[in-house]
Amino acid sequence: MSNANHTAPGGPRLRLPRPLVPIVFAWLISGLVSWIVTGVVTLVHTGLDAGYPLRWLHVWVLAWTTAFPLVAFFGPRVKRFVDRFGA
């Protein structure tokens, strides 16, 4: 059951304007996935030492700036494609 007047414990919920939802989703998912993938790949290829966090940060920033526009552009198109197969 959904209630439009529902508030989260501790105060009102933050509501994004509908047009911003896909952009915020793309920003968050691209950041999270690129953070995890670059962390693993950097670790495997360069090892864990004192310079690892800075190498990871450098690679992650590059990956995120690439991933975000790609997810923002292709995400809605992929969703429409997948929706064709839904119930």
C-alpha positions in Angstrom: 0.0 0.0 0.0 1.3 3.4 -0.9 0.3 6.6 0.9 1.3 9.9 -0.7 1.3 11.5 2.7 3.6 9.0 4.3 6.7 10.4 6.0 9.8 8.5 6.9 10.6 8.2 10.6 12.4 11.3 11.7 10.8 13.7 9.3 9.5 14.2 5.8 11.0 12.3 2.9 13.0 14.1 0.2 11.1 14.0 -3.1 13.0 14.6 -6.3 11.2 16.2 -9.2 10.3 13.4 -11.6 12.6 14.7 -14.5 15.6 14.5 -12.2 15.0 10.9 -11.1 16.8 9.3 -14.1 19.7 11.7 -13.8 20.2 11.1 -10.1 19.9 7.3 -10.7 22.5 7.5 -13.4 24.8 9.6 -11.2 24.5 7.2 -8.2 24.7 3.8 -10.1 27.6 4.9 -12.4 29.5 6.2 -9.3 28.9 3.0 -7.3 29.7 0.5 -10.1 32.7 2.4 -11.3 34.0 2.7 -7.7 33.8 -1.0 -7.1 35.1 -2.1 -10.5 38.0 0.3 -10.5 38.9 -0.7 -7.0 39.0 -4.4 -7.9 40.9 -3.9 -11.1 43.4 -1.4 -9.6 44.0 -3.9 -6.8 44.5 -6.8 -9.1 46.8 -5.0 -11.5 48.9 -2.9 -9.1 48.6 -4.6 -5.7 47.9 -3.2 -2.3 50.4 -0.7 -1.0 50.6 2.8 0.3 49.9 4.3 -3.1 46.8 2.2 -3.8 44.2 4.6 -2.6 45.5 7.5 -4.7 45.8 5.2 -7.8 42.3 4.0 -7.2 40.9 7.5 -6.8 42.7 8.7 -10.0 41.3 5.7 -12.1 37.8 6.0 -10.5 37.4 9.7 -11.3 38.3 8.9 -14.9 36.0 5.9 -15.0 33.1 7.8 -13.4 33.4 10.8 -15.8 33.1 8.3 -18.6 30.4 6.1 -17.0 28.0 8.8 -15.9 27.2 10.2 -19.4 26.9 6.7 -20.8 24.5 5.5 -18.2 22.5 8.8 -18.4 22.3 8.4 -22.2 21.8 4.7 -22.6 19.9 3.9 -19.4 16.5 5.1 -20.5 16.9 3.4 -23.9 17.9 0.1 -22.3 14.9 0.4 -19.9 12.5 1.0 -22.8 14.0 -2.0 -24.6 13.7 -4.3 -21.5 10.2 -3.0 -20.7 9.1 -4.5 -24.0 9.6 -8.0 -22.5 8.0 -7.2 -19.2 4.5 -8.3 -18.1 
